[in-house]
Amino acid sequence: MDKPVTLWWVRHGPTHAKTMVGWTDLPADLSDRAQLDRLRAYLPDAPVVCSDLLRARQTADAVAGGRPRLAALPDLREIHFGRWENRPWAEIDAEDPRRCRAFWETPGSVAAPGGESWDALCARVNGAVAALHGRHDDIIVVAHFGVILTQIQRARGIPAVDCFAQPIDNLSVTRLHFDGVRWRADTINHRP
């Protein structure tokens, strides 16, 4: 992996869910046509790839325009929240406060019951990025909050807990560049 590449990470459109949404396959609200037009105009003429979850596929369709589409990749899915999936945070915290705090305050090997740890998510997403590497100079990647944070963590070389406070708005762009040696974050959470 020594060829330069720029990944244009786009967070999917909003779902308006007030729960822990990982692998739950919710649709995206793409009613803000003006925002989508600005996003399409801002992005390079590059292939578009996305997670296989509905909200990412719908967003990729909305921003692709005439750009080539690559096959959706399951490894670009959001973190799997296991038994926390699609439940409100307050309910989960009341049920298992110790694990909840550990999940967010000391991420790494801690996982939701039946779910995925931060370390497992990072390994999965890094594998997907490695598979994309070398195919194109620029790639638009439509994915999820946690997925994008894994790559910001990698580019900045910071602990996971330090990047958890980083906002990644729906329909925002985070541009990360690999120069042949290391990753760097050029733009984070830009809303065209």
Secondary structure, 3 states (H helix, E strand, C coil): CCCCEEEEEEECCCCCCCCCCCCCCCCCCCCCHHHHHHHHHHCCCCCEEEECCHHHHHHHHHHHCCCCECCCEHHHCCCCCHHHCCCCHHHHHHHCHHHHHHHHHCCCCCECCCCCEHHHHHHHHHHHHHHHCCCCCEEEEEECHHHHHHHHHHHHCCCHHHHCCCCCCCCCEEEEEECCCCEEEEEEEECC
